[in-house]
Amino acid sequence: MAAKVEIYGTSFCRHCLAARQLLDERQIDYAEYLIDLMPLERAEMLRRCGRKKVPQILINNTPIGGDEDLMALDASGELDRLLSMQ
């Protein structure tokens, strides 16, 4: 079973695009919630992540932060470890 990756973002945010691009390049499947198109998801993002800034990324229901956090995890090899946990 693959890790569950989720992104809360907007359709126009460059940081959201950067996070999606990294995941796409690594061929990592993810669920995406665009809070500009699905406004009710904003409250869910705040409840789950505790932050208003997008993107907010979760791996296996654990918030990891935004695009810079995702890139740092990838650079350190920690992203692979998180994705292999189930």
C-alpha positions as CSV (number, residue, x, y, z in Angstrom):
1,M,0.0,0.0,0.0
2,A,1.4,3.4,-1.0
3,A,1.6,6.4,1.3
4,K,-1.3,8.8,1.3
5,V,-0.1,12.2,0.1
6,E,-2.5,15.2,0.1
7,I,-2.0,18.8,-0.9
8,Y,-4.2,21.8,0.0
9,G,-3.5,24.6,-2.4
10,T,-4.9,27.0,-5.0
11,S,-5.0,26.8,-8.7
12,F,-2.8,29.9,-9.1
13,C,-0.2,29.6,-6.4
14,R,3.4,29.2,-7.6
15,H,4.4,27.4,-4.4
16,C,1.6,25.0,-5.0
17,L,2.7,24.4,-8.5
18,A,6.3,23.8,-7.3
19,A,5.0,21.1,-4.8
20,R,2.9,19.5,-7.5
21,Q,5.8,19.5,-9.9
22,L,8.1,17.8,-7.5
23,L,5.6,15.1,-6.8
24,D,4.8,14.6,-10.4
25,E,8.5,14.4,-11.3
26,R,8.9,11.7,-8.6
27,Q,5.7,10.0,-9.9
28,I,4.1,10.2,-6.4
29,D,0.3,10.0,-6.5
30,Y,-1.5,12.6,-4.4
31,A,-4.9,14.0,-3.7
32,E,-5.3,17.7,-4.3
33,Y,-7.8,20.0,-2.7
34,L,-8.0,23.4,-4.4
35,I,-9.3,25.7,-1.8
36,D,-10.0,28.5,-4.3
37,L,-12.4,26.2,-6.2
38,M,-13.6,24.2,-3.2
39,P,-14.0,26.8,-0.4
40,L,-15.2,24.4,2.2
41,E,-11.8,22.7,2.1
42,R,-10.2,25.8,3.6
43,A,-11.7,25.0,7.0
44,E,-10.7,21.4,6.7
45,M,-7.1,22.5,5.9
46,L,-7.0,24.8,9.0
47,R,-8.4,21.9,11.1
48,R,-5.9,19.4,9.9
49,C,-2.8,21.5,9.4
50,G,-3.3,24.5,11.7
51,R,-2.0,26.9,9.0
52,K,-3.6,29.3,6.5
53,K,-0.7,29.5,4.1
54,V,-0.8,27.3,1.0
55,P,0.3,24.8,0.0
56,Q,-0.1,22.5,3.0
57,I,1.0,19.0,2.4
58,L,0.2,15.9,4.4
59,I,1.8,12.4,4.2
60,N,-0.2,9.7,5.9
61,N,-2.4,12.3,7.6
62,T,0.7,14.0,9.1
63,P,1.2,17.7,8.1
64,I,4.7,18.2,6.8
65,G,4.4,21.9,5.8
66,G,4.7,23.6,2.5
67,D,6.7,23.3,-0.7
68,E,10.0,24.3,0.8
69,D,9.5,21.7,3.5
70,L,8.7,19.1,0.9
71,M,11.8,20.0,-1.1
72,A,14.0,19.9,2.0
73,L,12.6,16.4,2.8
74,D,13.3,15.3,-0.7
75,A,16.9,16.7,-0.7
76,S,17.7,15.0,2.6
77,G,16.2,11.6,1.6
78,E,13.7,11.8,4.4
79,L,10.8,12.0,1.9
80,D,11.5,8.5,0.7
81,R,11.4,7.3,4.3
82,L,8.1,9.0,5.0
83,L,6.6,7.6,1.7
84,S,7.7,4.1,2.6
85,M,6.0,4.2,6.1
86,Q,2.4,3.0,6.2
